Structures are given as structure tokens and as C-alpha cells.
Amino acid sequence: MSGGPRVGVAEANGPLTGDLVLSFQRSFFTMGRIDSLPLAELEERLKNSDDATLIQQILQQTVFHPLCNKYPPSVKYRRLFLTELIKKHEVTGAEPLDDLYDALGEVLRSEELKMCHKNYFLLSGENIRLGENVAIISEGTTGLVTWEAAQFFAEWAMENSEVFDGRSILELGSGIGLVGITICKICTPKQYIFSDCHPNVLQQLRTNILSNGLPLDSDTWNPKDCEVEVNVSEENQRPKITVMGLDWSEVTQEQVDEFQPHVIVATDVIYDPEVVLCLVSVLEKFLTSSERKEQGSVVYLASTIRNPETYHQFKMELDKVGIGHQVIPGPSRKTGIVSITEGGRAYQTLRRIFWISVSGPMRDGVIPGSGTEVSQLDQYVKMYRTVVA
């Protein structure tokens, strides 16, 4: 897939207009929070304009774009998006724009489906397309939607591809696959193992992997389970990709010993006290296995701090098994971040866990459940465990 949707966006009216339209397009296709849209800037531009060209450009690059017809955001999101555009257009006192009301009318007549789509336009020109459930909790799981820590970690992974290049990666709680698909597309891991425990999540995960043109080990799945055309290009033959079921509460040390990952990743898995206990137990098993093999596996955890008490409990459980932590920088889209591989060389005798702790605006102690902007997630925490001689 290419970055075609971004080509020629409002170029005729200058780069500032093009940047504004592009901001609306990126937010629209990733279903970003409505209040994160550059609506104030749009209103100011509209007040200083004599025509509706800017609104029409936004429409052409969002709701009227061919990508929206084939892989649309949810009906609810499109309705809210168009409603805000109408408000900003009306405040200028301009004549009603038929295209706006026609688009809203079509959306209002549409039935909300169970699944919607998010499209991420990467700077490399690649697109990542994910099918996910419209409900935060569905079919007894929260794993059928993309959570903000996954977006944050994917951003960081693109800036730090050397962490994953040529290595075997195991992801715990993969959900619908944003992190792993990003790493497999942008980095060059030797092997990537996606894992989750819910069968419906695993099925949608396989579909998303294949939809993004990535290969999938045919020994671990039935192609009939995924209603998607498999079109894997030669350049995507590496890495070897596997999807497997893994229940943290049931995994044994013997099962863990069968894995040989260099890097373990997990995002937004610190949300429930019972899950915390299982997670720490699994991490301890992997660290123990890594120590016996003298492999020195590294674990990266990214998590939004929704409930400070759960966050504190996680740190306490880590302390019980000898895991410490310190803050390190987050990603920067403009200048990059200080390389953490230097710390890796300094800690060659350590069992390490790099913990990425995501902060954001809180309401009654809880961060909103979806759509938090990457720019609001600003903190990494590095944890490591000293090997007992």
C-alpha cells in the first residue's frame, strides 16, 4: 500500500492550507478525538476566505476519498466529524454548502456496522490499515480496538528500528496488531510472534496482518478463517510471522522455555489488578528462561496510566521480584530521541525490562479510553533486573 491519499492535498493554495487539510485527513482516517482536530484554525481560515474551497478540499481528502468508501471510519465518527465541519462553516455566515449536508445525510442514512477501519499514513509512504470493532468492549474483550499506548509505542519503534532489526520478537497481548504490523513493515526483525488469548481477537489479528500484505506462517492458521485476499509481495517475505494463543494465567515455565525471543513487547496491558499479577508472573518466567539460556532478552512495556492505584500495584509487584525502574525520553517526530542502545551495552550483565509509561490528561483519575493524541503521551520508564550470580 502507498501513501497516495496525501498526494496533491491543497497544493494550489499553499503549504499552510495543505498542512491543515492533511491534519484533518490523518485525524479522520485514524478516528482521532474530535476535540483534537484543528477546528479553531479552520474557523479562522474560513472567516478570512470568500469561498468554501477549503471545506471542499477537506471533504475530498476525508469523507469523499476513495479510501473512505472502501475502508471507512465508524458511522458515528463520520457523523461527528461532519457536524463539526458544518458548525465551523455556518459560523462564518456563508451560504450553506450542499456537499456538506449531502455527506451528512448519507451518513445519517447509513447503518452502523460491527466493524470499522483505521488507516495510518506513515512518513515512509506506507499505509497501515486495521479493521477493529466499533465498541471498546465487545465479545468479552477489549482487544478488538486500538489503544493509545500502542500508537505511542509504534511511533517509538519507527524511530528506533535498530532495537528490532535482525531479532526475534514476541508480543504479549497483541490485540488487533498495530505495534507488530508497524515493526514488521518499517523494521527488519528476523521473526515476529503475535500472541493473545481471545479467539476472536486472534482471528481479526490474522486478517489485519494479511490485509497489510505481510506473510503469515500457514502452519498456524486456516486461510478460510480470514476473509481477505492474500497478496504478499516478495519484499515482505521477511520476517517469519506467527500468530498464537497465549493465556498468561496458564502458561508454564516449560512452555516459556520453548520461546527464544531477543525482544518481548507489550502495550496497554496494565489495566486490571488480576492481569498485573499474571503479567509480572509471565515476565518473571521469561527473564528466568533468558538467564538460563544466557540470551539476555529485553522486554518493552508501554502502558497508559489510567488508574494510578493499578500503576502503583504493578511497580510494587515488580519490586517484589527485584525489578527497578527509571525514566527515559519518549519519541520525537522532529529530532528523534537519545538512543537507548548505549544503555543496552552498559547493562550486558543485566536482565532488562524497558517500561514505557504513558501520561495524559485525566478525568476523575482516568484517562479517556480512546483517541489520546501521541503528543500527549510523553514519558518512558526503563526497568531492569539484576542477574543474580
Secondary structure, 3 states (H helix, E strand, C coil): CCCHHHCCCCHHHCHHHHHHHHHHHHHHHCCCCHHHCCHHHHHHHHHCCCCCHHHHHHHHCCCCCHHHHHCCCCHHHHHHHHHHHHHHHHCCCCCCCHHHHHHHHHHHCCCCCCEEEEEEECCCCCEEEEEEECCCCECCECCCCCCHHHHHHHHHHHHCHHHCCCCEEEEECCCCCHHHHHHHHHCCCCEEEEEECCHHHHHHHHHHHHHCCCCCCHHHCCHHHCCCCCCCCHHHCCCEEEEEECCCCCCCHHHHHCCCCCEEEEECCCCCHHHHHHHHHHHHHHHHHHHHHCCCCEEEEEEECCCHHHHHHHHHHHHHCCEEEEEECCCCCCCCCCCCHHHHHHCCCEEEEEEEEECCCCECCECCCCCCCHHHCCCEEEEEEECCC
